[in-house]
Each structure stands twice: as C-alpha cells, then as structure tokens.
Amino acid sequence: MKLDLRNFIVGLIATVMGIIAFGILVRMAWQIWDFVVQKLAEMGYPPGMEYLFGVALLVIAVYLGIVELKKPRLKK
C-alpha cells in the first residue's frame, strides 16, 4: 500500500476539519443543555433535576445503541 504526501496531507486536513466540526457541535449541545436547565429552573424544578434528565438521556442512548441498532437482521 503506497501512501504519498498528497493523500497524507488531504487526510490530515480532513481529520482536522472533522475535529473542529465535532467541537462546534459539542459546544452547541452544551449551550442547548444549559438553556434547557435554565428553563427548568425558571419553571420551578428543584436543583439537580438536570442530572435525572441526563441519566434518562443516557439510558435512552444506551437502549438505542445496544438494543435497537444491534437487533439481529434476517437475511432475505
């Protein structure tokens, strides 16, 4: 397998762009989460409620990742 300099540079640039894009998405997610927590506090939910919602989101993500996406598929 031959790796020339041009392909290496293109791959490196694509990787850096992906890391930057992922960082932007993570920052947006944190801002949305902060907004949700602020609205919950304004609605009168007790402090720490965001942890319960975070755990619920984690359980849903694990369920979707393990159970739903890993279902055995029957070949046709």
N, C-alpha and C positions, 0 to 999 in steps of 0.2 A: 504494500500500500504506500503510495507516494504522497507526501504532504509538501506542497510547495508553499512559498512565502505568501503568495496572494490569497490562497484559500485559508491559511492560518490567520491572516490579518482580517479577512472578511468574517471569519468565525469569531474572532476576538471582539470585533466591533459589534456583531450581532449579540454576543453574550453580554457586553456592557450595556447595550440598549435594553436588553431584556431585564437586567438587574435594575436599571433606572426606572423602567416602566413598572416593574413589580413594586419598587419602593414608593412610587407615586400612588399605586392602588392601595398599598398598605396604609399610607398616610390618609387617603380618602376614607378608608374603612374606619380608622381611628376617629376621624372627625365626625363621621356619621354616628359612631357608637357614643361619642361624647354628647352629641346632640340628643340622642335617644335618652341617655342617662339624665341630661338636664331636663328634658320634658317630663320624665318620670318623677323627678324631684319636684318640679312645678305642680304636677298633678297630685302630690302628696304621698307618693310611695315612700316607704321607710328607707333609710340609708342601707346600702348593702344589697338592695334588690337587683342591681345590675349583675351581681355575682350569680344570683339564681338564674337570671336570663342568660348569662354567659354559659353556665353549666347546661342549661336547656339547649342552647345552640350547639354546644359540643356534643351532647347526646344525639341530637338530630344529625349532625355531620358524620358522626361515627356510624350511626344507623344507615345513612345513605351510602357511605363509603364501603361498609362491610357487608351489609345485608342486601341492599338494593343493587349495587353495582357488581357484586360478586355472585349473583344468582347463577346457578348452572344453566347454560343455554343449550337447548336441544337443537341438534343439527338437523337441518331439513334435507 
